[in-house]
């Protein structure tokens, strides 16, 4: 059985800023050759890091020419695999183009270049990692479809599979290594809204009284509606409480009962509130804001029980 020390003699990382990151090369017939990024995975990167004396889950697989291209004649030299075993503090994450500090397009800096994240498979677990890095706790809201504007540089990551407890976005497994040449374009840039939801007021429109109407929430510089897919009385209870009404007896109405919205598009959908949330954005949803379009004919509304004085 070949020892890890012997295996390490045939592996090296080059092109990185430290010995713990770089383009992966293997010693073959006396010549150092690049490893192709095709099929390169997070598990592969973990194995190599272990061989090189950096065991643990906090590793990242990277592709493309993140750490430069190889000098050998092999076809993989132009699209080499790379990895990061440690030193993730050198890869900051930021939120860009939001109206408030708790929201924005997600960007990560690799080798001094800022790039965005594709919304393919972007979900609340991925968003949770970003928000925790920004110092927020609680359930965030994942956003897609470049709702915070399109980036202009690289698209560094896509198809992340975070479990939500990772300390850095690059720690998350992914279907493709960071920097993989994919079909993601900047109109698919991912964003987040981290928990600080007092920035997003709601209102009721087109009702006969101030305690009923079409639900609208102010986001992205517009009054957006809520789609009534799976809209129920628990969701309505949260809305009524936010507006100072009793949550008891709150009634959900669907399919533009109070008319169709005319300002913003329906952005929220398929909410699963418990009825105890303080803000509608705290409610779980299976949908990512902006990724799926809905017609105003499905706008949600509520009928609240008016408090008697």
Protein Blocks (a to p, Z undefined) as FASTA:
>chain_A
ZZfklmmmmgccehiabfkbccddddeehiacdddfehpafklmmmmmmmnopacjbdcd
dehjlnopafbfbfklmmccdddfehklmmccddehiabfkbccddddeehiacdddfeh
pafklmmmmmmmnopacjddddehhlnopafbdcfbghiabehlafbfklpccfbdehia
cfbdfklcccddddhfklmccddehiabfkbccddddeehiacdddfehiafklmmmmmm
mnopafehpacdeehlnopafkbccfbghiacehlafbfklpccfbdehjaccdfklccc
dddddddZZ
